[in-house]
Amino acid sequence: MSALVEEVVDRTEAGDAWYRHCAQVLDWFLADQGIADPQLVEQALGGRFESWCAPAESEVAALARRIAAAEPGA
């Protein structure tokens, strides 16, 4: 999951509202894995990222941990 976030940051150059694109990609990924909970990613992101600022590696890892902990059956 961290790799997906890093790819979005790279592709969007952490531009305006890049984290919204990131949420969409993570939603698609989770839906593909059979986890269709639109609130899961939104709660995990929780306003932690900002436009024009790439997240620190530790923030990306924390996001992945929050999503993994919230997944049904995790």
C-alpha positions, -999 to +999 in steps of 0.1 A: +000+000+000+029+023+007+041+018-029+007+030-042+009+062-021+045+068-033+034+063-069+006+088-066+030+114-050+054+108-078+029+110-106+011+141-092+043+157-080+025+162-047+005+190-063-028+205-054-050+180-035-027+151-045-041+132-014-076+131-030-061+112-060-043+090-035-076+082-017-092+072-050-063+049-059-064+033-024-102+029-026-098+012-060-070-011-046-091-021-016-122-027-037-102-050-060-092-069-028-128-073-019-128-045+007-154-020-004-156+005+025-154+041+013-149+054+048-119+032+055-094+053+035-110+086+044-107+078+081-071+066+077-061+098+057-080+120+082-066+153+069-030+143+076-016+153+042-014+187+025-012+200-010+022+207-024+039+187+004+051+152-002+046+130+029+075+117+050+082+080+047+070+076+083+037+092+075+031+068+045+040+038+067+016+050+094-012+054+068-006+018+056-007+006+092-040+025+100-057+010+069-044-025+077-056-023+113-091-011+101-096-038+074-123-063+082-107-096+092-074-079+100 
